[in-house]
Amino acid sequence: MSPEQYIKTHIRTVPDWPEAGVQFRDITPLLSNPRVFRVLIDQFVHRYFDVRPSAIAGLDARGFIIGSVLAYELNVGFVPIRKKGKLPFTTVEETYELEYGSATVEIHTDAVKRGDRVVLIDDLIATGGTMMAGRKLLERLGAEVIEGAAIVDLPELHGSQRLRDSGLPLFTLVSFEGS
């Protein structure tokens, strides 16, 4: 079994959550099993070991889990991109549309510097709005987002295509058809 297949078998599908008709892809079983968690992290480490990004930026909240461990393994800094109102220092913000409303994410103004090469990571790509907002924040501060990364892609929601169409290289480990 390939590492990607192994990882996919450990992602739990929760039907009808958070609302009827949604098939929620739960990554928490990947995190609770040390062997699976190691295989997961190793996939990203091997992907970015020779690329040598300046930093890993993680999207609130599950992107923090994978991103911080990946940054540690690559010996680079970790940059949190948080939901509005959670960061204590001077921030810049970006608002994006959700299926029902909008949300805002923020980053500290000193989190990256001009010319930094950053990998932006999250657990899952659905509509792509959160990752697009994170990319805009990093680029506004002068960083280059060299790639977006996620464990899971939900291609039916067109987020990964939207991100690629915007020019962002994208790496995902597994895909699930059906949202």
C-alpha positions in Angstrom: 0.0 0.0 0.0 1.4 3.4 -0.9 1.8 6.1 1.9 -1.1 8.1 0.3 -3.4 5.0 0.4 -2.3 4.3 3.9 -3.1 7.9 5.0 -6.5 7.8 3.2 -7.6 4.7 5.0 -7.2 6.5 8.3 -9.3 9.5 7.4 -12.7 9.2 9.0 -15.8 10.2 7.1 -18.6 11.7 9.2 -21.9 11.8 7.3 -24.2 14.7 7.7 -21.8 17.0 9.7 -21.9 19.9 10.2 -25.2 19.7 8.2 -27.3 17.2 6.3 -25.7 16.1 3.1 -22.1 16.9 4.0 -19.5 14.2 4.2 -17.0 15.6 6.7 -13.5 14.3 6.2 -12.0 14.1 9.7 -8.2 14.0 9.9 -8.0 13.5 13.7 -7.5 9.7 13.4 -4.2 10.6 11.5 -3.0 12.5 14.5 -3.9 10.1 17.2 -2.0 7.1 15.8 1.8 7.7 16.1 2.7 5.5 13.1 0.1 7.2 10.8 1.1 10.6 12.0 4.8 9.9 11.2 3.9 8.6 7.7 1.8 11.8 7.2 4.5 14.2 8.3 7.2 12.3 6.4 5.3 12.8 3.1 5.5 16.6 3.6 9.1 16.5 4.9 10.3 14.5 1.8 8.4 16.9 -0.5 10.0 20.1 0.9 13.4 18.9 2.2 15.3 19.9 -0.9 13.1 22.9 -1.7 14.2 24.6 1.5 11.4 27.1 2.2 12.2 30.1 4.5 9.1 29.3 6.6 6.0 27.2 6.8 2.7 29.1 7.2 -0.2 27.2 8.7 -3.9 28.1 8.4 -6.0 28.2 11.5 -6.5 25.7 13.1 -5.6 22.3 11.6 -2.9 23.8 9.4 -1.1 24.6 12.7 -0.8 21.0 13.6 0.8 19.8 10.4 2.6 23.1 9.7 4.4 23.5 13.0 5.7 19.9 13.0 6.8 20.3 9.4 8.6 23.5 10.2 10.4 21.8 13.1 11.5 18.9 10.9 12.8 21.3 8.2 14.4 23.6 10.7 12.5 26.7 9.5 10.2 29.1 11.2 6.4 28.6 11.6 3.9 31.4 10.8 0.4 31.1 12.1 -2.4 32.7 10.0 -5.3 33.0 12.5 -8.9 33.9 12.6 -9.6 37.6 13.2 -9.0 38.8 16.7 -6.7 36.0 17.9 -3.2 37.6 17.3 -1.9 40.1 19.9 0.4 42.2 17.8 -0.1 44.5 14.7 -1.8 42.5 12.0 -3.0 42.7 8.4 -6.2 41.0 7.5 -8.0 39.4 4.5 -11.7 38.7 4.3 -13.0 35.9 2.1 -16.3 34.4 1.1 -17.7 31.3 2.6 -20.6 29.2 1.4 -22.8 31.1 3.9 -21.2 34.5 4.7 -17.6 35.5 5.1 -14.6 35.1 7.3 -11.4 37.0 8.0 -7.9 35.8 8.7 -4.9 37.8 10.0 -1.2 37.6 10.1 1.4 39.6 12.2 3.0 42.3 10.1 6.4 41.0 11.0 5.7 37.3 10.4 7.6 37.2 7.1 9.8 39.5 5.2 10.3 40.5 1.6 11.8 37.6 -0.4 10.9 34.8 2.1 9.8 31.6 0.3 6.9 30.1 2.1 4.9 26.9 1.9 1.3 27.5 3.0 -0.4 24.5 4.5 -3.9 23.4 5.7 -5.6 20.1 6.4 -8.1 20.3 3.6 -9.0 22.2 0.5 -12.7 22.7 -0.1 -13.6 26.0 -1.9 -10.0 27.3 -1.6 -11.1 30.6 0.1 -9.0 30.2 3.2 -5.8 29.3 1.4 -6.3 32.1 -1.1 -6.7 34.6 1.7 -3.6 33.3 3.4 -1.6 33.6 0.2 -2.8 37.2 -0.3 -1.6 38.0 3.3 1.8 36.5 2.8 2.3 38.2 -0.6 1.1 41.5 0.8 4.0 41.3 3.3 6.5 40.5 0.4 6.8 36.8 0.7 6.6 34.4 -2.2 4.2 31.5 -1.6 6.1 28.7 -3.4 3.3 26.1 -2.9 0.1 25.5 -1.2 -0.2 22.1 0.5 -3.0 20.1 2.2 -3.7 16.5 3.3 -7.1 16.3 1.6 -8.5 17.7 -1.6 -12.2 17.8 -2.3 -12.1 18.4 -6.0 -15.9 18.6 -6.5 -15.9 21.9 -4.6 -13.4 23.3 -7.2 -11.1 25.0 -4.6 -8.0 23.2 -5.8 -8.7 24.2 -9.4 -9.4 27.8 -8.4 -6.0 27.9 -6.5 -4.2 26.4 -9.5 -5.9 28.8 -11.9 -4.6 31.7 -9.8 -1.1 30.4 -10.4 -0.5 28.7 -7.0 1.3 25.4 -7.3 -0.6 22.9 -5.1 0.3 19.6 -3.4 -2.3 17.4 -1.8 -1.9 13.8 -0.6 -5.4 12.4 -1.1 -8.6 13.2 -2.9 -12.2 12.5 -1.9 -15.0 12.7 -4.4 -18.3 14.0 -2.9 -18.4 16.8 -0.4 
